[in-house]
Amino acid sequence: MTTKNPRTGMTDQQWEAQNGALHPDTARARSLCWHCSGVGALFTAFRGEHVKVNCPDCKGTGKARVTV
């Protein structure tokens, strides 16, 4: 049985489905962050507890870091 989190209105599976699905090389080719696929955040869930964390690589911008 899957239950929805009353705060988000989503199941754990729906919550985690918000994570980007791009391959890191594809994200880089599109000038997006390889870690979050341009979403700017990472989503995780455990036993109904939903957590959203800003991407540590792009700091939440979703854009690829420019290396010098």
C-alpha positions in Angstrom: 0.0 0.0 0.0 1.4 3.4 -1.0 0.3 6.4 1.1 0.6 10.0 0.2 2.5 12.5 2.3 -0.2 15.0 3.5 2.3 18.0 3.1 3.3 17.2 -0.5 0.4 15.2 -1.7 2.7 12.7 -3.3 3.8 9.1 -2.7 7.5 8.4 -2.1 7.9 7.1 -5.6 6.3 10.3 -7.1 8.5 12.5 -5.0 11.7 10.8 -6.0 10.6 10.8 -9.7 11.2 14.6 -9.7 15.0 13.9 -9.8 16.5 14.5 -13.3 16.9 11.5 -15.5 19.5 12.8 -17.9 22.8 11.0 -18.4 25.6 13.2 -17.0 27.2 13.5 -20.5 23.9 14.6 -22.0 23.3 17.2 -19.2 26.8 18.6 -19.8 26.2 18.8 -23.5 23.1 20.9 -22.7 25.0 23.2 -20.3 23.1 21.7 -17.4 24.4 20.5 -14.1 25.5 16.9 -14.4 24.5 16.1 -10.8 20.8 17.3 -10.8 20.2 17.3 -14.6 19.3 21.0 -14.4 16.6 20.7 -11.8 18.7 22.5 -9.1 17.6 20.1 -6.4 17.8 16.5 -5.3 14.7 14.7 -4.0 14.7 11.7 -1.6 12.0 10.0 0.5 12.0 7.4 3.2 8.9 6.1 4.9 6.8 9.1 3.9 9.4 11.7 4.9 10.1 13.8 1.8 13.3 15.8 1.6 14.4 18.3 -1.0 18.1 19.5 -1.0 19.7 22.1 -3.1 22.2 20.5 -5.5 25.6 20.7 -3.9 27.4 20.9 -7.3 25.5 23.8 -8.9 24.2 25.4 -5.7 20.6 25.2 -6.9 21.0 27.0 -10.2 20.8 24.0 -12.4 23.5 25.3 -14.7 26.8 23.6 -15.4 29.8 24.8 -13.4 32.4 26.6 -15.6 35.9 25.4 -15.0 38.9 27.5 -15.8 
